[in-house]
Every structure is written in structure tokens, then in C-alpha cells.
């Protein structure tokens, strides 16, 4: 259904969001969800830059999958705040 690497990017984006949200809460920094999503986007772009430098294929959909993972985590996180 989905390419394996897109699933890996989705999970990476989800993990990055959860990690940054957790660290922000533990350090009492209160990172904004929008700020965390921007960092997830930056991580996705950074990975594609590394792929380019390694002479591997660069795919915009990899970045999209990474950000979608972060957005999914953000949605779940925001639902749990109101439960």
C-alpha cells in the first residue's frame, strides 16, 4: 500500500514530535506544537539534504511523510489534553 520508506519517515516524524513534546514538558519549556512541527519539518528536510550529499534519491514525499507523522502525533496529543 505505502512504500516502506514512507512509513519509516512517518514513524520518524511521529517519534520526533513525541520526543520534543515530552522533553519540552519535562523541562517546563512548553514548546508550542507549531514550533515542534517546524522542527519535524526541518528534520525531514535535513534527512533529504543528507540523501542528496550521499548521492541518493531525494523525494519530496519523504518530507511530506515525516511531517504527516508529526501532525498525527500533534493531533493525538491535543486530543489527550482535552480528555
N, C-alpha and C positions, 0 to 999 in steps of 0.2 A: 504494500500500500504506500508507505513512505520509505524513501531511501534511508538506510541505516544511519548515514552520517547526519541526516536532518534530525533524526530522533536524538542522536548524541548532542547535537547543537541545542535542541530544545531542552534536554535534561541539564546541559551545562548552564543555560540561561536561568533555568529554574533554581539550580543549586547556587549560582552566584547571587541571585536575588535573596534567597533564604539566608545564605551566609551573611550578606551585608545587612539585611534586616535584623538578624539575630545579634550581630556584633554591635550594630547601632543601638539596639535596645539595651544590651548588657552594659555598654559604655555610657548609657544615658545621653546619647548624642541626638537621638530622634531623627535619623536620616529620613528625608522626605521620600515617599515612593517614586515620585518623578525623578528625583536625583538618583535613586538606585537604578531605575530603568535606564537612565542615561549612562550609568556605569556599565550596565549589562550591554548596552549598545556599543560602548567603547571597547569592551572585551571582545565582542563579536567582530568588530572592525579590526581590532588588533590581531585576532586569530587569522583573519584573511590577509592582512599585511604579512604576517609570518609565512603563510602559504605562498604568497607572491615571491617573497625573498627566497623561499625554498624551491622555487620553480614548480610549484604545484598549482592545480586549478583554483582560481578564485571564483567563488559563487556568491552572488548577492542573496540567494535563497538561504545560504548558511547563516548570514547575518539576520535575516528575517526569522529563521527558526530559533536562533538564540534569543532574540527579543521577544518572540512569542512565548518562549519558556518563562522569561522574566515576567511578562504580562500575566501569564497564567498563575504564577506564584503570587503576584500582587493581588489578583482577584481573589484567590483563596485566602490570602492574608487579610484582606479587607472584609471578607465575609466572616472570618473568625473573630474580628474585632466587635462585630455587632451581634454575635450570637450570645 
